[in-house]
Amino acid sequence: MAGQLDKVEQTLTAPDAIYESQRNPASNLYFKAYRGLPAGNRYVMVVAETERGYVQSSFPVQDLSKGGRLLWKRA
């Protein structure tokens, strides 16, 4: 995600879906769809630790399968 800080910020501020992390319930997974991502990926996923308020990781993914329990989805 080097050079893609704008996509990370947009994913956090205007996500398409938010899921609770399966690995760490204190973290949420934020997804936003983008065109033109590398290797056929469709979404940017940002992993944010909600209790302490920081981004743990961010990377492009092909689908929403990494999500756990759905917390919110854009209508």
GROMACS elastic network, one bead per residue, 0.5 to 0.9 nm:
[ bonds ]
;  ai    aj funct       b0    kb
    1     4     6  0.52097   500
    1     5     6  0.72993   500
    1     7     6  0.86187   500
    1     8     6  0.82132   500
    1    58     6  0.67701   500
    1    59     6  0.59670   500
    1    60     6  0.77332   500
    2     5     6  0.73048   500
    3     6     6  0.81619   500
    4     7     6  0.54387   500
    4     8     6  0.66568   500
    4     9     6  0.89317   500
    5     8     6  0.50569   500
    5     9     6  0.62066   500
    5    10     6  0.85970   500
    6     9     6  0.51530   500
    6    10     6  0.61156   500
    6    11     6  0.85229   500
    7    10     6  0.50394   500
    7    11     6  0.59604   500
    7    12     6  0.85868   500
    7    32     6  0.85675   500
    7    34     6  0.86032   500
    7    44     6  0.74263   500
    8    11     6  0.51436   500
    8    12     6  0.63581   500
    8    13     6  0.87384   500
    8    44     6  0.74311   500
    8    45     6  0.81113   500
    8    46     6  0.66535   500
    8    58     6  0.70840   500
    8    59     6  0.88530   500
    9    12     6  0.52487   500
    9    13     6  0.61468   500
    9    14     6  0.83618   500
   10    13     6  0.51275   500
   10    14     6  0.55312   500
   10    15     6  0.71113   500
   10    32     6  0.79815   500
   11    14     6  0.54942   500
   11    16     6  0.77748   500
   11    30     6  0.63479   500
   11    31     6  0.61900   500
   11    32     6  0.52859   500
   11    33     6  0.85617   500
   11    44     6  0.70317   500
   11    45     6  0.74882   500
   11    46     6  0.70034   500
   12    15     6  0.58339   500
   12    30     6  0.62684   500
   12    31     6  0.81153   500
   12    32     6  0.84994   500
   12    46     6  0.71595   500
   12    48     6  0.85984   500
   14    17     6  0.89767   500
   14    32     6  0.77106   500
   15    18     6  0.69283   500
   15    30     6  0.60042   500
   15    31     6  0.55910   500
   15    32     6  0.50361   500
   15    33     6  0.84314   500
   15    73     6  0.81181   500
   15    74     6  0.75411   500
   16    30     6  0.76457   500
   16    31     6  0.57208   500
   16    33     6  0.70493   500
   16    72     6  0.83433   500
   16    73     6  0.59008   500
   16    74     6  0.51461   500
   16    75     6  0.85972   500
   17    29     6  0.82203   500
   17    30     6  0.60581   500
   17    31     6  0.53109   500
   17    32     6  0.69242   500
   17    64     6  0.86825   500
   17    70     6  0.76635   500
   17    71     6  0.77287   500
   17    72     6  0.55914   500
   17    74     6  0.61492   500
   18    28     6  0.66309   500
   18    29     6  0.55848   500
   18    31     6  0.63419   500
   18    67     6  0.80641   500
   18    69     6  0.87887   500
   18    70     6  0.63127   500
   18    71     6  0.55138   500
   18    72     6  0.51276   500
   18    73     6  0.64204   500
   19    22     6  0.87383   500
   19    27     6  0.88725   500
   19    28     6  0.56512   500
   19    29     6  0.50551   500
   19    30     6  0.66277   500
   19    31     6  0.83130   500
   19    64     6  0.89505   500
   19    66     6  0.87684   500
   19    67     6  0.52225   500
   19    68     6  0.56606   500
   19    69     6  0.54753   500
   19    71     6  0.51661   500
   19    72     6  0.69848   500
   19    73     6  0.87340   500
   20    23     6  0.88368   500
   20    24     6  0.79435   500
   20    25     6  0.60379   500
   20    26     6  0.79177   500
   20    27     6  0.63941   500
   20    29     6  0.61099   500
   20    30     6  0.89465   500
   20    67     6  0.65998   500
   20    68     6  0.52494   500
   20    69     6  0.52258   500
   20    70     6  0.64534   500
   20    71     6  0.65144   500
   21    24     6  0.53129   500
   21    25     6  0.54481   500
   21    26     6  0.75370   500
   21    27     6  0.55234   500
   21    28     6  0.52557   500
   21    29     6  0.60184   500
   21    47     6  0.80998   500
   21    66     6  0.80604   500
   21    67     6  0.61313   500
   21    68     6  0.53266   500
   21    69     6  0.74545   500
   22    25     6  0.65767   500
   22    27     6  0.87620   500
   22    66     6  0.80165   500
   22    67     6  0.68447   500
   22    69     6  0.76065   500
   23    26     6  0.89988   500
   23    27     6  0.83383   500
   23    68     6  0.85248   500
   24    27     6  0.55599   500
   24    28     6  0.82405   500
   24    49     6  0.86822   500
   25    28     6  0.73140   500
   25    49     6  0.89496   500
   26    48     6  0.86068   500
   26    49     6  0.58938   500
   26    50     6  0.58200   500
   26    51     6  0.61936   500
   26    52     6  0.89020   500
   27    47     6  0.65775   500
   27    48     6  0.54042   500
   27    50     6  0.54320   500
   27    51     6  0.77527   500
   27    56     6  0.86560   500
   28    46     6  0.81651   500
   28    47     6  0.58559   500
   28    48     6  0.54393   500
   28    49     6  0.64926   500
   28    50     6  0.66974   500
   28    67     6  0.86298   500
   28    68     6  0.89795   500
   28    71     6  0.87551   500
   29    45     6  0.63964   500
   29    46     6  0.56746   500
   29    48     6  0.64847   500
   29    49     6  0.89964   500
   29    66     6  0.83295   500
   29    67     6  0.65528   500
   29    68     6  0.84791   500
   30    44     6  0.79746   500
   30    45     6  0.54759   500
   30    46     6  0.50570   500
   30    47     6  0.64525   500
   30    48     6  0.76763   500
   30    67     6  0.88521   500
   31    43     6  0.61333   500
   31    44     6  0.56473   500
   31    46     6  0.66298   500
   31    64     6  0.74638   500
   32    42     6  0.84013   500
   32    43     6  0.53091   500
   32    44     6  0.54800   500
   32    45     6  0.68705   500
   32    46     6  0.88757   500
   33    42     6  0.56390   500
   33    44     6  0.64615   500
   34    37     6  0.66568   500
   34    41     6  0.85554   500
   34    42     6  0.58585   500
   34    43     6  0.57755   500
   34    44     6  0.71729   500
   35    41     6  0.85420   500
   35    42     6  0.65889   500
   35    43     6  0.83571   500
   36    40     6  0.80067   500
   36    41     6  0.81385   500
   36    42     6  0.79214   500
   37    40     6  0.65432   500
   37    41     6  0.55127   500
   37    42     6  0.63787   500
   37    43     6  0.77723   500
   37    44     6  0.84258   500
   37    60     6  0.71344   500
   38    41     6  0.59471   500
   38    42     6  0.86000   500
   38    60     6  0.77843   500
   39    62     6  0.87522   500
   40    61     6  0.85483   500
   40    62     6  0.67524   500
   41    44     6  0.81101   500
   41    60     6  0.58853   500
   41    61     6  0.50897   500
   41    63     6  0.76349   500
   42    60     6  0.71599   500
   42    61     6  0.62590   500
   42    62     6  0.50037   500
   42    63     6  0.67011   500
   43    59     6  0.85073   500
   43    60     6  0.56126   500
   43    61     6  0.53007   500
   43    62     6  0.61157   500
   43    63     6  0.66168   500
   43    64     6  0.79492   500
   44    58     6  0.70867   500
   44    59     6  0.57645   500
   44    61     6  0.61048   500
   44    62     6  0.86671   500
   45    57     6  0.82855   500
   45    58     6  0.55502   500
   45    59     6  0.55511   500
   45    60     6  0.59977   500
   45    61     6  0.66100   500
   45    64     6  0.86163   500
   46    55     6  0.70914   500
   46    56     6  0.77281   500
   46    57     6  0.59359   500
   46    59     6  0.67461   500
   46    60     6  0.87962   500
   47    54     6  0.87707   500
   47    55     6  0.59288   500
   47    56     6  0.54475   500
   47    57     6  0.51901   500
   47    58     6  0.60678   500
   47    59     6  0.88841   500
   48    53     6  0.69216   500
   48    54     6  0.56793   500
   48    56     6  0.55094   500
   48    57     6  0.72658   500
   48    58     6  0.87712   500
   49    52     6  0.60929   500
   49    53     6  0.54977   500
   49    54     6  0.54296   500
   49    55     6  0.61914   500
   49    56     6  0.65210   500
   50    54     6  0.70591   500
   50    55     6  0.87317   500
   51    54     6  0.84845   500
   55    58     6  0.77338   500
   61    64     6  0.76697   500
   61    66     6  0.86423   500
   62    65     6  0.85251   500
   63    66     6  0.76603   500
   64    67     6  0.58078   500
   65    68     6  0.79960   500
   67    70     6  0.72447   500
   68    71     6  0.89718   500
   70    73     6  0.75017   500
